[in-house]
Amino acid sequence: MAYAERVSHPNLYFDLTREFNAHGRVALLASGQAVVYYRLAIMSKDGDWIVRETEEACRRILEILAEHGARYRPGAPLDVRWLAGGWSSHFEFTDPRGRRGRCDFFSRAPRVPPEILAALFAAPERREELAVVSVEALIRMKQTQRAKDYPVIGELARQLVPERELELTTDPDRVLELASEYGAGSQRPCVRAARAHAGRLPVVRALAEEIDHLQQQDRVRVERFARYSQAYLRAFRAMNRGELILPASHERICALAERLLPPTLPVEDADEDAE
C-alpha cells in the first residue's frame, strides 16, 4: 500500500481516480500525484491524468466532474479532437470538505511512446490497486524544463531494475555505482564516461548537458502550444465564471475552440507531446 493511502485523511485525487475508473480504466493518475503514490512526496496541489483517447472516456470524466460542481479553467476542451493534437484540459472545484480540486487531463503524455500508453491502459485491473502510470512513464513525463523535477527522477529511478535505472537516473553517484556492471551496451554519455574511469566530474558534466538538452526541448514544446493558443485563451478568460460550470459549459468551450484553437499544430510546429 502506498504511503499516501496510509495517512489519516483521504487523498482527493486518489478518490477521483477510483471514480473515473469505476466502470473501466479510462484515466491514469500521473505527474505530482503519481509521485505521491510512489512514496516520494507527501502531497501535490493538483491532479493530472492521462485519459484514454475516446469519446466514452471524455464523457465519463465530464459527468463525474459535473457531479462535483467543476468548472473549466483556461485550457482546451476535454474532447478527443484536441486531446489527439496534444492539448490539455483543466478544471477546478471545491468539495463538501472545503478542499479545492484542480484537475488536468491529456492523452498524449510528453515523451511517452504511444505503445507504452496503450500497454498501461491494457494492463489487468485489480480493484485494490490505483490506476497510476508506471515509474518509467512517470520519469519520462518528468523530463521537463523545471529543475526541481530532476532530483525526483533520480529517486524514481531507484525503483527500477538496475539496467533501466542506469539509463534514466539523474544521480551521478548511481551512474558511477552501476555503470561497470550494467552499462556495457549503454550509449548514454554519462555511462560511457563512468565506464572509462575518467572520474566523477566528466559524469556530472555529461548529466548536466543531458538535463539541459531535455529542458530546452520541453521549453520549445510548451512555447509552441502557447503561441497557438493566445487568441483562444484571451476569449476564454473574457468569459464569466458562471459560463464555465459543467455540464453546460462544455459545448460553449468546444464552440470557442472550434473558432480559435487548432486541434493540431501546423505541420511545421507539429509535436506529439501534451501541453
C-alpha positions as CSV (number, residue, x, y, z in Angstrom):
1,M,0.0,0.0,0.0
2,A,1.4,3.4,-1.0
3,Y,2.3,5.9,1.7
4,A,-0.5,8.3,0.9
5,E,-3.0,5.5,1.4
6,R,-1.9,5.1,5.0
7,V,-2.3,8.7,6.1
8,S,-5.3,9.6,8.3
9,H,-7.0,11.9,5.7
10,P,-8.1,10.7,2.3
11,N,-6.4,11.8,-0.9
12,L,-8.9,13.7,-3.0
13,Y,-7.1,12.8,-6.3
14,F,-6.8,9.1,-5.4
15,D,-10.6,9.1,-4.7
16,L,-11.3,10.8,-8.1
17,T,-9.1,8.2,-9.8
18,R,-11.3,5.5,-8.4
19,E,-14.4,7.3,-9.5
20,F,-13.1,7.8,-13.1
21,N,-12.2,4.1,-13.4
22,A,-15.2,2.5,-11.5
23,H,-16.6,1.1,-14.7
24,G,-13.4,0.5,-16.7
25,R,-10.0,2.1,-16.9
26,V,-10.3,5.5,-18.6
27,A,-7.8,7.7,-16.7
28,L,-4.3,7.0,-15.2
29,L,-3.0,9.2,-12.4
30,A,0.2,11.0,-13.4
31,S,2.7,13.7,-12.5
32,G,2.8,15.0,-8.9
33,Q,0.1,12.8,-7.5
34,A,1.8,9.7,-9.0
35,V,5.0,10.8,-7.2
36,V,2.9,10.8,-4.0
37,Y,1.6,7.3,-4.8
38,Y,5.2,6.1,-5.2
39,R,6.0,7.5,-1.8
40,L,8.4,10.2,-2.9
41,A,6.2,13.1,-1.8
42,I,3.6,13.7,0.9
43,M,1.3,15.9,-1.2
44,S,0.9,17.6,-4.5
45,K,-1.5,20.5,-5.0
46,D,-3.0,19.4,-8.4
47,G,-4.2,16.2,-10.0
48,D,-3.1,15.1,-13.5
49,W,-4.4,12.2,-15.5
50,I,-3.6,10.6,-18.8
51,V,-7.0,10.0,-20.5
52,R,-7.9,7.1,-22.8
53,E,-8.4,8.9,-26.1
54,T,-12.1,8.0,-26.7
55,E,-15.4,9.9,-26.6
56,E,-16.6,7.5,-23.9
57,A,-13.7,8.3,-21.6
58,C,-14.2,12.0,-22.0
59,R,-17.9,11.7,-21.4
60,R,-17.3,9.7,-18.2
61,I,-14.8,12.1,-16.8
62,L,-17.0,15.1,-17.6
63,E,-20.0,13.5,-15.9
64,I,-18.1,12.9,-12.7
65,L,-16.6,16.4,-12.8
66,A,-20.1,17.9,-13.2
67,E,-21.3,15.9,-10.2
68,H,-18.5,17.6,-8.2
69,G,-19.6,21.1,-9.5
70,A,-16.5,21.6,-11.5
71,R,-15.9,24.4,-14.0
72,Y,-13.4,24.8,-16.8
73,R,-10.1,26.6,-16.2
74,P,-8.1,28.0,-19.2
75,G,-7.3,25.1,-21.4
76,A,-8.6,23.1,-24.3
77,P,-12.0,21.3,-24.3
78,L,-11.9,17.7,-22.9
79,D,-12.7,16.4,-26.4
80,V,-10.8,13.8,-28.5
81,R,-10.2,16.3,-31.3
82,W,-8.0,18.4,-29.1
83,L,-6.6,15.6,-26.9
84,A,-5.3,13.9,-30.1
85,G,-3.5,17.1,-31.0
86,G,-1.6,17.2,-27.7
87,W,-3.6,19.8,-25.9
88,S,-4.6,19.5,-22.3
89,S,-7.9,20.3,-20.4
90,H,-8.1,22.0,-16.9
91,F,-10.9,22.1,-14.3
92,E,-11.4,23.1,-10.7
93,F,-14.0,22.6,-7.9
94,T,-14.4,22.7,-4.2
95,D,-15.6,19.6,-2.5
96,P,-18.0,19.4,0.6
97,R,-15.0,19.4,2.9
98,G,-13.8,22.6,1.5
99,R,-10.9,21.1,-0.4
100,R,-10.0,22.7,-3.7
101,G,-9.5,20.3,-6.5
102,R,-7.6,21.2,-9.6
103,C,-7.7,18.6,-12.3
104,D,-5.7,18.4,-15.6
105,F,-6.2,15.9,-18.4
106,F,-4.3,15.0,-21.5
107,S,-3.9,11.9,-23.7
108,R,-0.6,12.4,-25.4
109,A,1.8,12.2,-22.4
110,P,5.1,14.1,-23.0
111,R,7.9,11.9,-24.2
112,V,6.0,8.6,-23.5
113,P,5.6,6.5,-26.7
114,P,2.0,5.6,-27.7
115,E,2.7,1.9,-27.3
116,I,3.7,2.3,-23.7
117,L,0.5,4.2,-23.0
118,A,-1.6,1.6,-24.8
119,A,0.1,-1.1,-22.6
120,L,-0.7,0.9,-19.4
121,F,-4.4,1.1,-20.3
122,A,-4.4,-2.6,-21.3
123,A,-2.9,-3.8,-18.0
124,P,-5.1,-6.1,-15.9
125,E,-7.3,-4.3,-13.5
126,R,-7.2,-5.1,-9.8
127,R,-9.7,-3.4,-7.6
128,E,-7.3,-3.0,-4.8
129,E,-4.8,-1.1,-7.0
130,L,-5.0,2.5,-8.1
131,A,-4.7,3.2,-11.9
132,V,-1.4,5.0,-12.0
133,V,1.3,5.5,-14.7
134,S,4.3,3.2,-14.4
135,V,7.5,4.5,-12.8
136,E,9.3,4.6,-16.2
137,A,6.5,6.5,-17.9
138,L,6.4,8.9,-15.0
139,I,10.1,9.6,-15.3
140,R,9.8,10.5,-18.9
141,M,6.9,12.8,-18.1
142,K,9.1,14.5,-15.5
143,Q,11.8,15.4,-18.0
144,T,10.5,18.9,-18.2
145,Q,12.1,22.4,-18.2
146,R,11.7,22.6,-14.4
147,A,15.0,22.0,-12.5
148,K,13.0,20.6,-9.5
149,D,11.9,17.6,-11.5
150,Y,15.3,16.1,-11.9
151,P,16.1,15.1,-8.3
152,V,12.7,13.4,-8.3
153,I,13.7,11.5,-11.4
154,G,16.8,10.2,-9.6
155,E,14.7,8.9,-6.7
156,L,12.1,7.4,-9.0
157,A,14.8,5.6,-11.0
158,R,15.8,3.7,-7.9
159,Q,12.5,1.8,-8.1
160,L,13.6,0.3,-11.5
161,V,15.8,-2.7,-12.2
162,P,19.5,-1.6,-12.3
163,E,19.7,-1.7,-16.1
164,R,16.8,0.7,-16.5
165,E,17.8,2.8,-13.6
166,L,21.2,3.4,-15.2
167,E,19.6,4.6,-18.4
168,L,17.3,7.0,-16.7
169,T,18.8,8.2,-13.4
170,T,19.9,11.8,-12.8
171,D,22.1,10.9,-9.9
172,P,25.8,10.8,-10.8
173,D,26.7,8.6,-7.9
174,R,24.3,6.0,-9.1
175,V,25.7,6.1,-12.6
176,L,29.2,5.6,-11.1
177,E,28.0,2.7,-8.9
178,L,26.1,0.9,-11.6
179,A,28.0,1.5,-14.8
180,S,30.7,-1.1,-14.5
181,E,28.2,-4.0,-14.0
182,Y,25.2,-2.9,-16.1
183,G,26.4,-0.3,-18.6
184,A,28.2,-2.4,-21.2
185,G,25.7,-1.7,-24.0
186,S,24.7,1.8,-23.0
187,Q,25.2,4.7,-25.4
188,R,24.4,7.3,-22.7
189,P,27.4,9.7,-22.5
190,C,27.4,9.8,-18.7
191,V,27.5,6.0,-18.5
192,R,30.3,5.8,-21.1
193,A,32.3,8.4,-19.0
194,A,31.8,6.3,-15.9
195,R,32.9,3.1,-17.7
196,A,36.0,5.0,-19.0
197,H,37.0,5.6,-15.3
198,A,37.5,9.2,-16.1
199,G,36.4,10.3,-12.6
200,R,33.3,11.8,-11.2
201,L,33.5,15.3,-12.9
202,P,33.0,14.0,-16.5
203,V,29.9,12.1,-15.4
204,V,28.5,15.2,-13.7
205,R,29.2,17.2,-16.8
206,A,27.6,14.7,-19.1
207,L,24.5,14.5,-16.9
208,A,24.3,18.3,-16.8
209,E,24.4,18.6,-20.6
210,E,21.8,15.9,-20.9
211,I,19.4,17.6,-18.5
212,D,19.9,20.9,-20.2
213,H,19.0,19.4,-23.5
214,L,15.8,17.9,-22.1
215,Q,14.9,21.2,-20.5
216,Q,15.4,23.1,-23.8
217,Q,13.3,20.5,-25.7
218,D,10.5,20.9,-23.2
219,R,10.7,24.7,-23.3
220,V,10.3,24.7,-27.1
221,R,7.4,22.3,-26.9
222,V,5.5,24.4,-24.4
223,E,6.2,27.6,-26.2
224,R,4.7,26.1,-29.4
225,F,1.4,25.3,-27.7
226,A,1.4,28.7,-26.0
227,R,1.8,30.6,-29.3
228,Y,-1.1,28.9,-31.0
229,S,-3.5,29.3,-28.0
230,Q,-3.1,33.1,-27.4
231,A,-6.3,34.2,-29.1
232,Y,-8.3,31.3,-27.7
233,L,-7.1,31.9,-24.1
234,R,-7.9,35.7,-24.3
235,A,-11.5,34.8,-25.3
236,F,-11.7,32.1,-22.7
237,R,-10.6,34.5,-19.9
238,A,-13.2,37.0,-21.0
239,M,-16.0,34.5,-20.1
240,N,-17.5,34.9,-16.7
241,R,-17.2,32.1,-14.1
242,G,-20.8,31.1,-14.4
243,E,-20.3,30.3,-18.1
244,L,-17.6,27.8,-17.2
245,I,-19.6,25.5,-14.9
246,L,-20.2,21.9,-16.2
247,P,-22.1,20.4,-17.8
248,A,-23.5,23.4,-19.8
249,S,-20.1,25.0,-20.3
250,H,-18.6,22.1,-22.3
251,E,-20.5,22.9,-25.5
252,R,-19.6,26.6,-25.2
253,I,-15.9,25.8,-24.8
254,C,-16.0,23.4,-27.7
255,A,-17.6,26.1,-29.9
256,L,-15.0,28.6,-28.8
257,A,-12.2,26.2,-29.6
258,E,-13.6,25.4,-33.0
259,R,-13.2,29.1,-33.9
260,L,-9.9,29.9,-32.2
261,L,-7.9,26.8,-31.2
262,P,-6.4,24.5,-33.9
263,P,-7.0,20.8,-32.9
264,T,-3.4,20.1,-34.1
265,L,-0.5,22.4,-34.6
266,P,0.5,23.3,-38.1
267,V,2.9,20.9,-39.8
268,E,6.0,23.0,-39.2
269,D,5.3,23.0,-35.5
270,A,3.8,19.6,-35.1
271,D,4.6,18.0,-31.8
272,E,3.2,14.7,-30.4
273,D,3.6,15.8,-26.7
274,A,0.9,17.2,-24.4
275,E,0.9,20.8,-23.3
